[in-house]
Amino acid sequence: MFDSLSSRLTKTFTGLRNRGRINPVDIDETCEEIRVALLEADVAGSVVTLLVERVRTRSLEQISLDKKGINPGQQIISIVHEELVAILGGSARRLRYAKTAPTVIMLAGLQGSGKTTLAGKLAAYLKSEGNTPVLVACDLQRPNAVDQLQVVGGSVGVPVFAPEPGNGVGDPVKVAKAGIEFAKQKVHNFVIVDTAGRLGVDKELMEQAKNIRDAISPNEVLFVVDAMIGQDAVNTAQAFLDGVGFDGIVLTKMDGDARGGAALSIASVTNRPVMFLSTGEKSNEFEPFHPDRMANRILGMGDVATLAEQAKKALDGDSAQKLEEKFISGEKFTFDDFLEQLQAMKKMGSMSKILGMLPGAQSAQMKKQIAAIDENELTRAEAIIHSMTPNERQEPKIINGSRRARIARGSGTEVFHVNNVLDRFSAAQKAMKQMRNQPGLGGAANLQMPGGMPSMGGMGGMGGMGGMPAAKVAPPPKRSKSGNPAKRALEGG
């Protein structure tokens, strides 16, 4: 969503870093470029003016100090980062827990903002944290809203309290109160109340939201906002804040291609924190909002912290411990371990999304490499490994030409695909040995995945990712074939 803004700011700051000295004229030019970039990203005018003036004032003060040994361009970039963090809310805000369970969360928002789907994602997130949530169907206006919530709840393994059929039948206030009693009886420590979608001008539904809020006294009222609708999201949030009130904001559809200005504006305009982001269609594509990490992404600094958290969740505790023990003891890294890493990466989402969190992802070279990623290659590599015998997984060196041909037929791939997987497995083994021999390796370029997963260094070819897809590989040109089947298979590699 922030690709265009990030690319423009990265270009601006690259020129700034290369200057030995910076004068007030340079600062004015940089601030003007920042202002234009933010306005083009659909950030609210009042927010842009506030941020740019703060950056200008602080930058002028900084260059007047003339600190030796410190890059003045980097100092200004640090100021922009700090001001972006302030605009985005300052610090991460977590859910408030009730002193006595259950903790009640009321969701409200516009029609079509993805509120019901988000209710399921929030429930899945809370469940992954060791909680026992229950969903309460209080959207009795929209056709099939109750059915949708039941389907969503079933997909994430969370119970749904839905005593009324909906479609205009039932009292949502009574359902909300009964849902809390149900949670107490069944010992659920979180209640997520899904209310009817509404418009800012819809007085009847706004009044209904007030009545539900007053009846259940929720610990959190979260306003769900579609990040793709631009400044109208900010205006609607302000209208709902004035009419009903809310404690925090959840931004949905953050994987869209809209300009994303609402995400930068809404916290500053409403003075309410953004608490969660929905970053895709899957139930696990949901994360807490961290202003500093979002500022890092916008400025092209990457978001390694979130990437590490996602990797930790993707690899379950037993697998991580087993890999870690292997890594420490020096045991051999096998294709079974490699397969577990591939499956963990698939859980983390698309490879282009993962690589987009690395520092420098907005550079032209990195963008070109990310665009060339073959997203189907993880699935292909998984099929290839499943086509190997247990002995071949433990001793890959025995995989000769005829075995490669058999594995390719069994997995529905070509021999050169099998060769690519074997090459990346070899690179992963080397990375493991290198990390074992140099325990001090660190930094974003050598990010250690859970349980000693190979580093993320070596973007060229993605070999160091322990199975991360490389750029799309074209099959080799056809040549005359040998009459010997084994030799013919080797020639195919």
N, C-alpha and C positions, 0 to 999 in steps of 0.2 A: 504493500500500500504506500510506503514512503520511498519507493525506489527513485522517483523523479526528484523529490526534494533532497534525498540523500546524495544523489549524483551531483546535483547542482552545488550543494554545500561542500561536498568533497572537492570539487573543482576549485571553488573559491578559496578553500583553506590550503590546498596544495600550493597555490601561488603565494599565499601568505607565509607559509613555512620557509619558502626559499629566499625570503628577504632578510638581509642582515640587520637592517634598521627599519623601524616603522615610524612614520610621522602622522600627525593628525589627518592629513589628506588621505593617507592609506586607510586609516580607520573609518573615515567617512565613506570611502568607496566600498569597503568591506561591509559596512552596516547597510548601505543601500542595496548591495547584492543580496544580503540576508533578507532584507525587507521584501524585495521583489520575489525571492524564492518562496518565502512564507505566504505571501499573498496569492501567488500562483498555485500554492498547495491548498488554497481555500481556508487558510487560518483566519479567524475573526480579526477585523481591522484593529480593534481596541487591544487585542492580545499582541498583535504584531508591533504596534506602536510602543507598548509597555516594554516588551522584550528588547527591541532595538535601542530604545533610549537607555535602558539599563546597561546593555553591552557597550554602547558608545561612552557613557559616563565612566564606567569601570575601566575600559580600555585606555581612555585618555589619562586616567589617574595612574595606570600601570606603566605606560611608557614614560611618564614624567619621572618615575623612580629610577629608570635606566639601570636595572640590575644587570651586572656583568655576569657572563657565563650562562645566562638563561635566554633561550630563543624567544624573542618577543612575539613571534607569530604563534608559537605554541601556547604562550600565556593568554593570548586573545582567544584561542580555540578553547582553552580551559574555562575562560569566562563564559563563552557561548554555551558550553556544556552545562555549567552550573546554573545559568539562567533558564536553559531549557528544562532542566530538572525541576526548578522552582515553578515554572509555568505548568508542568505536568503534575504537580501536586507535592513536590518536595520529597516525601518518603512514602514507602509502601504502607498501606493500611490494611490490616487483617480484620476478619470477621469478629464481631463482639459476641462472646459466648454468654448465655444466660447463666445466672448464678445457680438456678435450679432448672435442670433439663425439663422440656426440650428447648433448644434455641430455635426461635421462629424467624424465618426469612420470607419476606413478602416480595414477590416479583411484580413489577408493573412496567408498562411500556406501550409503544405504538403498535397498531395492528401491522403484522408483517415484519416485525423487528427480529423475529427468531426467538421469542421469549419462551415458548413451550419447549423447543429443542434445547434452549439454554438451561431450562429447569432440569432436564435430564443430565446435561453435562455437569452442572453444579452438583447434582446428587452423586454422580459417578466420582467427581473429584473428592467430595466429602467422604464417600465410601472408601476411596483409596487411602485416605488419611486415617482410617480406622474408626470412622463414625458409622452410625446406623440411621441414615436419613429416610424420610417418607415424603412422598409427593402428595399434595392435596389439590384436587381439581376444582378450582373455583371459577374457571372460565366457562360459564354456562350460557354465554351469548353466541359465540362463534360456532357454526355448524361443525360437528365432529371434533371439537377441541378436546373433549373428555376422552374420546377414543384415541386421539393422537397422543395425549399424555400417557395413557395406559400402554401404548405401543412403545413410546420412548422409555418409560419406566422399565418395561419388560426387557428392553434391549440392553439396559445397564444393570439389571438385577436389583432394582429398587422398587419396593411396594408402592402402590398408588391407592390413595383413599378417594373413592369416587362414588358416593351414595346416590348422586343424581345423574340422569342421562345427559343433561345439558341440552343444547339446541333450543335454548330459550326457556327450559323447564328447570325450576329449582331456585332456592335463595342462596346466593354465594356467601352471605354473611353467616348463615346457619351452618353451611358446609365447612367454612373456615374454622368456626368454633368447635364443631364436632371432630374435625381433623386433628386438632390439638389434643382433645380428650382421647382420641384413638391412639395418638403417639404416646401419651402417658401410660395407657393401658398396655400397649405392646412394647414399651420401653425403647422407643426411638429417641435419640438425643438431638435430632435435627428435623424440623418441619419446613418444607419448602412449599409455599402457597403460590400457585399459578393463577393469576387474576386475568380478567378479560382485557384484551388489547383495546386501546382507546385512542381518541384524537384529543389534542389539547383543547379543542373547542366543544367537545362532547360533554356537556354539563352533567347529563344523567350518569354516564359511566364514571366521570370524575367524582361525583357524589358517592357512587357505589364504592369506589376505591377508598374514599375517606371512611365510609362506614365499616369496611373490612378492617382497615387500619385501627380504628377506634375499638372495634370488637375484640381483636386478638392482641393488640399492643405488641407488634413485632419487634424483635431485637434489632433487625436490619430491614429497611425498605430499600431495595435495589431497583434502580431505573435502568431498563434494558434499552440500549440505543444501537441502531443500525449505523455503523461507521461510514457507510457508503452514501448516505443521503446529504452529506455536506452541512452547510450552515443551518439548514432547517432542523437538524438534530439538536443544535445548540438552542435554537429558539423554542423548540418543543420542550426540551429539558427545563428551560427556564420557566415556561408556562406551567409545567407540571409541578415544579418546585414551589411556585407561588400558590398553586391551587391545592395540592395534596401534601407535598414535601417528600423528600427521600434522603437517605443517608449516604448512598454510594452509587456509582455508575458501573455498568457492565457494557463493554463495547463488543458487538458481534460483527461478523463478516470482515474481520481484519485481514483476511487473505484476499480480499477483493482488489480491483485495480483502480479504485477511486483515489482521489488526491489525498484524502485522509486528514484534511484540516480540522474536522470536527473533533478528532481524537486529541489534537493539540490544544483546542480551544475550550472544550467543554468543562474541564476541571477548573480552569481559571475563571471562566464566566460564571459558573454556578457556585463556585467555592465548595464543591463537593468532590471527594476523591474518586478517581477511576480505580476500581478494585479488582476487576477480572477482565480478561480478553478471551474472546472466542476466535480461534485462528484457523478454523477449517470445519469440515462437515462431520468428521468423526468425533465420537464421544470423548476421546482423549485429547483432542485438539482444543485445549482449554487451559489457561494458566493464570496465576495471580499477576497483577500489574505491578511492575517495578519502574518508577519514573527514571531512575538512573540508567537502567538497562535499555529502556526505550530511547533515551537520549543518546546512548551509545550507538544504537542501531541507526538512528537518524543521521548521526555524524560519521557513519561508516566505520565505527570502532568495533563492530561486532557485539555479540552477546554470548560470550563463552559461559557465563554463569548459568544462564537458562539452558544452554546446550548440555552442560554437565548434569544439570538436574534431570533433564529429559532422558539422558543416557542412563542415569542411575535408576530411573523408574522403569526403563525399557528392559533392563537386565535384572531378573528377579534375584532375590537375596542368595538362594542356594547356588545358582549359576555363578554369581559374582564371587562368592566365597571359594567355590571350586577353582575358578580361573585364577583367583588371587593366590591360592595355595600352590597351584601349578607354577605360577609366575615366580613365586618366592623360592620354591624348591628346585626350580630348574628343570621340571619335567617337560617332556616333549609336547609341543603345541600341535594338535591333530586337526583333521577335517571336522571332527565332531565339535570341537571348540569353535572352529571357524564357522560352522553352521549356526551355532548358538548366537554368534555375533551378528551374522546376517539377519537372523530372525529378530534380534534386538533392534537392529537398525530399521527394519521394516515397521516396527512398532513406533519408532520416533517420527515417522512421516516421510515425505518425499526427500530425496537427497538434495534437490535444489534448495529446499527450504532449510535443511540442516546446514548446508554450506553457506547459505545467506546469512547465517549467524556468526560466521567467522570474521575476524578483523580484515578489512580491505576487500570485503565482498562486493563493494560498489565500484571497484577499479575495473577498467575496460578489459584487462586481461582475465581477471577472475570471472567477470560476467560472461565472457566468451567460453570459459571452461565450464561454468555452471550450465550454460545453455546447451552445451554439447553432451551433458550427462544423459545416459540412457536409463530412464526410470525403471524399465522392465528388466534390467540386468540382474537385480537382486533376486527376482523370481526365477530367472533363468539359472543363476548360479545355485540357487537352492535345489532346483530340479536336477542339476548335474550332480550335486553331492549325494542326493537321495538315490541316484542311479549307480553309485559306487558300492562295492561290497564292504562289509565291516573291516576286512583286512586292508583294502585299498585306502580306507579313511585313516587307518592307523599308520600305514606305510605307503605314502604317496609315491615313493621312488619306484615302486613296482609297476606303476601305471605306464606301460609301454604303448606302442602305436596301436596294436590290436585292441588293447583295453580301452584306449581313448575312443576308438571307433565304436566299440560296444556301448560305452557310457553316453556318447553322443546320440546313438540310436535310441537308447533307453530314455533319455531326457527330452527327445524331440528337438535336439539342437545340432549344430555342426561341430566338427572336430576343432575348428579354430576357437569356438566358444569354450570348449573344454580346456584348451591350451591357455586361454586367457585366465580362467579360474585357477588353474594350477600355477600360473605366473604370479597372480595376486596372493595366492596362499603362500608361495615362497617368499614374497615380499613381506607378508605379515609375520612369518617366522623370523625373518631377519630383523624386523622392527622389534619383536619381542626380545630377541637376543641383545639388540643394541640398547634397549631400555633397561634390561637386566644388568648389563655391564656398566651403564651410566645412570645410576639412580637419581642423579641431580638434574636430569633433563626436565625442563618445565616450560611454561609459557604457552601462549595460544597456539603456536605452530607445532607444538608437541603435546597437545592435550591428551592426557591418559584417560581412556574410557574406563568404566568400572571393571574391576577384576583384571586390570592389566591389558585392556583392549588396546591394540596398536595405535600409534599416534596419528594425528591428522596432518603431519607434515607431508611435504611432497605433493603439492596440488597437481603438478604435472603428471597426469596419468592416474592419480588417486591411489597409487599402490600402497601408500602407508596407512590407508584407512582400514586395513584388515577386511577387505571384501567390499569396500565402497565401489559403486560402479565407476568404471572409467568412461571416457568420452566414447560416443558410438564408434564401434570398430567396423570398418568395411571388410568384407571377406576378401581373401587374397585372390589375385587373378588366376583364372583357370590355366592349368598346364597339362601336358600329356601325362597320363597315368601309367604307373608300373603294373605289370601283371601280377606281382606278389601283393596279396591283400594287406599284410602288415606294413609293407613298405609303402603301399598306396595310402594307408591311413596316416603314416608319418609325413608323407608329402602333402597331405591335406592340411597339416598343422603348419 
